[in-house]
Amino acid sequence: MRHVIALLFLTAPLLAADADKSAQAVKDLKAAIDAKPASVAELADKPFASVPLTKADATTARELLWKLHTEIIKKDRADEVKNRVLKEDKLEMPFFFKTFGDKKPKNGWSLWISLHGGGGAPKNVNDQQYENQKKLYQPEEGIYLAPRAPTNTWNLWHEGHIDRLFTRLIEDLIVLEEVNPNRVYVMGYSAGGDGVYQLAPRMADHWAAAAMMAGHPNGVSMLSLRNVPFALQVGGNDAAYDRNKVGKEYGQKLDKLHLDDPDGYEHLVRIHPGKPHWMGLEDKLALPWMASFTRDPIPDKVVWKQTGAVHERSYWLAVPPTEAKGDSLVVAKREKQTVEIVTAEKVETLIVRFDGRAADLDKPVTITQGGKELFAGEVNRTVAVLAKTLSGRGDPGLVFDAEVEVKVK
């Protein structure tokens, strides 16, 4: 008994010191915020940012960082939403939006990003398609937003700058228009449908659901749609580029993916009999179907296939920015305190992120691959991870307290 009491006296000061250091880190964070930093990202490298935080202090730090983020967005980005145009270097993406519904839902408005057709055509053709898209669909609730593509190329909706512009757009609207980040939808017609085929999987963790109308997939993989309900519609007589034939084939691919993984790959496929490229708005049935889904930012399984423009993060997984590679594949599952890396192709380093939604961080977590333990132990909540995961996304559902970096094979 004396030994137990002695042990308690020995360990208690250490635990208190940890709590004291955590509290001091939060004080230092407050001071750094009071100094008006230009960005949340710059706080990730401060000395206090690597100090392990208690659960309560991590919650406080998260709130402080989110408040800072919203203040920066309101100060630096209000004009681009007011003026309805985003810019990147010499590119400009004008956009139109209109709000539907009499009352903002408790958790914020839904956001419907609707992509126009046209593509490799003269500017005036794409301008007209943009004007058409503005009034093409009417969701029951939410902000209906039609952007004008920055270019007039055939792949106008899946060039690399689109990912960055859309991420910025969503980040702006979460703060400035009270958008619910778990109810962001993407859809598009013709060349816009081409874009949805590409953007839905490669930006999967942004979307609650996606709808492709009258487009062509251009060989894209659908693997990353595991957690993105996907509506696919083409006219039965839309034979240009074999859209009808390829649409049917991709519907069958989604059938197979859902059969093999019944908890994922929700989909709706309609090949409209007798319809040409223009489906006469029969495709609008996708909107209420999409609205029935809400994004889960921390799904229990992630399938991450890099296609087109590469990304350094997806849901609760990430890779070092310099290691993001096209055609890489990661499949990971989590259950309580354990994460299993099922597949890792063309990936060397994998970052697994945690917070209280996914695991109890006051207890050890385990990461395995092929029955081998890659990590076992406690992970630290830090300001650095909170700031890093908030930066560049501005999505409260994808802010995490802690992360573990492991080498995979």
N, C-alpha and C positions, 0 to 999 in steps of 0.2 A: 504494500500500500504506500509505504514511504517513497518507493521508487516512482510510482505513478504520480504522486504529488510533486515530487522533484521535477519530473518530466514536464508537468503542467507549468511549473514556474519557469522552466527553461524555454518552453515554446511560446508562452503567452506574449512576452515582449517582442518576439520576432513577428508574430501576427499583428500586433499593434503597430509595429514599425511599418509593416506593409500597408496597413490602413492609413497611417500617417503620410507615407509617401504618395499613396493614391490621392488622398485629399489635397496634398500639396500640388500634385500634378494638375488637378482641376483648378486650383487657385492660379497656377501659372498659365493655364489655358485661358482663364477669364482675363488675366492681365494682357496676354497676347492678343485677345480679341478686342480689348479696349484700345489697343494700339492701332486699330483699324487696318488689318492686313488686306492686301489686294485680292487675295484668294484663300479659299479653305486649304488648297493643296500645300501652300507654303508652311502651314502649321505642322504637317506630317513630319518635317525634318527637325523640329525643335527638340531640345534635350528632354523636355518633359513628355514628349509624345511617345516615347518608348517605355515609360514607367507602367508596370502592371496596375490595372484599375480594379477596384471592387465592383460588384454588380451595380450597386447604387451609384457609384461615381461614374461608371460607364454610361448609365442612363442620363445623368446630368450632363456629361460631356457630349453625348449625342444631341441633347436638346440645345445646348449652347452652339454647337456646330451648325445645326439646322437653322437656328435663328440667324447666325452669321450668313449662311448661304442665301437665305431668303432676302436679307438686307442687300447683299451684293447683287442679286438678280434684279431686285427692284430699282437699284441705283444704276446698274450698267446695261440692263436689257429692256427696260420698259419701252424705250423708243422703237426698238425693232418690232415689237408686237404692236405698238400703236401705229407704226407706219406700214405694218403688214409686209415686211420684207426681211429676209435673212441674207447676210453676205459672207462669202468666204473668198478672200483674195479678189479676183475679178469676176467671180460668179455671184449671181443674185437669184434668190428664190422668193418671188412674191407669193403671197397666199391670201386667200379669202376665208373667212369663217362666219358662221351663223349659229346661234344657239337655239335649240329646240327644247321644249318643256317649260312648264309654267313655274317650276320651283326647283332650285338646285338641290340635288340629293344630299343627304347628311354627309357623305364621304367625298363629295365633290362631283363635278360634271364628268360624264364620259367624253372621250375624244375620238372622233371618227376622221381619220386621215384618208382622203379619197383621191386617187391618182388618175390623171387624165390620160387619154390615148394620144395617138399621133406618132411620135417617134422620129425616125429619120425622114423628116419632111420640112418644107419651108416654115419659117417662123410664124407666118400668118395662119398656117394650118394648126400648129400646136397652140397658138393663141386661141383659136376658135374652139379647140378641144377643151382647153382650160375653162373657157366661158361655159361650155356645155356641162362640164363636171361640177361647176358651182351649184347647179340646180338639179343635178341628176337624181340624188337620193335625199330622203328625209327621215332621219332616225326619230324614234319616238322621244328620245331624251338625249341631250348632250350637245357638244360643240361639233358641228360638221365643218371640216376644214379641207379645202381644196388648194393644194400648192401648185404653182406654175413651175415646171421643171427648169432648172438653170441652163440647160442645153437643148439642142434640137437633134440630138443623135438618136440612133435606133435604140440604144440602151439607156435612154434618158433617165430612167428611174432606178437603174442599178449600177451606175458609176459610183466610185468610192466616196465621192463627196456627199452623196445622198445620205449615207449612214450618219455622217457627222452632222449634217444639217438637220436631219430628223431628230437625232439625239438632243441637239441644242433646242429645237423647237419644242419638244416634249418637256424638256427641263424648264424652259421659259413658262410654258402654259400651266405646269403644275403650280408654280408660284403666282403668276400674274393673272391667271383665269380660273384658279381653283379646280384644276383638273385632277381627277382621281387616277393616280398612276397605275392602279390595278384594273382600270377600265379604258385602256387605249387600244383602238382597233385600226387595222389598215386594210384598205380594199382598193381595187383599181380595175379599169376597163381597157381592153385591147393592149396597147403598149403599157398602160397602167397595170393590167393583169400580168404582163411579163415581169414588171417590177415586183408585184406581190409574190410571185413564184420565187423570186430571188431574195427579197428583203424579209419575208416572213421567217424563213429558217435562219438566215444569218444574223438577224436582230431578234431572235426568238424571245429573249427575256424582256423585251419591251411590250409584247402584245398580249392582250386578253384573248384575241381571236383574229383571224384574217380571212379575207374573201377575194378569190381570184375570179374575174369575169373576162372571158373571151381572150385570154392571153396564151402565151407559149412558154414552156418551162426552160427551153434551151439547155436541157440535160442536167438541170440542178438536182442535187440530192435533197430528199425530203426528211432525212433522218432527224434533223434538229427540231422538227415540228412535234416532237413527242409531247410537249406541254402547250402547244398552240392549236386549238381547234381551227380547222381549215375547211372553208367552203370553196368548192371548185365547180364552176359552171361554164359551159360553152354551148353554142348552138349546134344542133345535130347536123346541120348542113354547112357549118363553118369549116370548109375544106382547105382554105388558104393556110399554107405552112403545116397542113395536117393538124390544125388545132383540135378538131373534133376527135380525131383518132388518138392523138397524143393525150388529150384530156381524159379520154376513157382509160388509157393505159396508166396514167398517173392516179386516177381514181382507184384502179386495181392495186397499185402499189400501196396506197393508203389503206385499202382493205387488208392487205397482207401485214402491214406494219401493226395495225390495230389488232389483228388476229393473234399475232405473236406477242403483243404487249397490250392486253385488254384495258389497262388503266391509262393508256396514252393514245395519241393519234386519233382523237375525236375528229370526225369529218362529215361533210355533207357534199355529195356529188350529184349534179344534175346535168345530163346531156339533153338539152331541150329539143324534142323531136320537131323537125321541120323548120327550125329557126336558123337563119343565117348568122353572120357575124353580130348583127344587132339583135338582141333577144327580146326587144320590145318591153324592157323593164320587168320581164318575168324573173330576172335574177335578183330583184329587190327582196325576195324571200330570205336572202342571206342575212339581212340586217336584224330582224327579230331573233333569228337563230344565234347570231353572234352575241347579241345583247344578253343572252342567257348565260354567258360565260364571264368569269372574273379571273384575272391572272393570279396564280399562286407564285409569289416571288421566290419561295423556297421549296420547290417540289421535291418529293422524296427520291426522284430519279431524274438525272439530266443526261441527255444525249446531245453532244456538241460536235458537230461536223463543220469544219471551217470551209466555206465556199465563197468565192468571189472576194470582196474586201474582207480582210481578216480582222478579228477582234481579240482583245486581250482578256476578256471576261465574258462569262455567261452564267447567269443565276449566281450560285454560290461557288463557282469554279473560276479559276483564272490561270493565266500563264504569264511569265515575265514578258513585258512588251517586246523585247528583242527576240523572243522565241515563238511569237504567234506565226503559225505557218498555214498556208493553204492546204487543203485536203487532210489535215490532221483530224483525229477522231478521239474523243474521250466519252466514255460511258461510266457514270458513277451513281451509286445508290447510297442513301443514308438511312439509318434506323437508330433512333435514340443517340447513343454515344459512339456509334460506329459508322464509318464511311468505308464503302468498298469500291475500289477502282476496278471496274469490270473489264474495261478496254482502254488502252492508251496507245494510239498509233501516231507516229511522227511527233511525239511529245516526249520531252526529257524531264522537264520540271513542271510540276502541277501545284497550284496553290488552292487549298481548300479553306473556305471561309465559314465562320460560325458566329452565331449569337444565341440568345436565349430561346428563340423560336425553334432552333434546330437541335440544341443539346443543352445540358446543364453544365455550364463552364466552370462550376465549382467542383466538378468531378472530372476524372481523366477521360479523354477521348482516344479512339483508336482508328487508324487508317490502314487498310490492308489492300493488297493486290495479289491475286492468285494464291491466297492462303498465307502469304508472307506479310508480316507486320512491318509497315513502313514508318509508322509513328505510334507511340503509346505514351500518354502523359497528359498533364494539364496544359491548357493553352491560355495565354495572357490576353485579357482585354486591354487595348491601348488606344490612345488618341490617334496614333499614327494610322492604324487600320480604319478607324472610324472616318478620319479625314480623307484617306486615300480612296475608300469605297464611295464616299459622297462626291468626291471631285470628279468632274467629267460626265457624271450621270445625273446628279441632282434628283435621285429617285430614293425616297425614304425607305421603300421596300427592299432596296438593294444595298443598304448601309449595314455593315457588319462590324462586330466588336473585335474579332480575333481571326487569325489565319495561321495555317501551317503550310510550309513549303516542303514538298517531298520529291524525291527522284523516282521516276517511274520507268518501266521497261515495256 
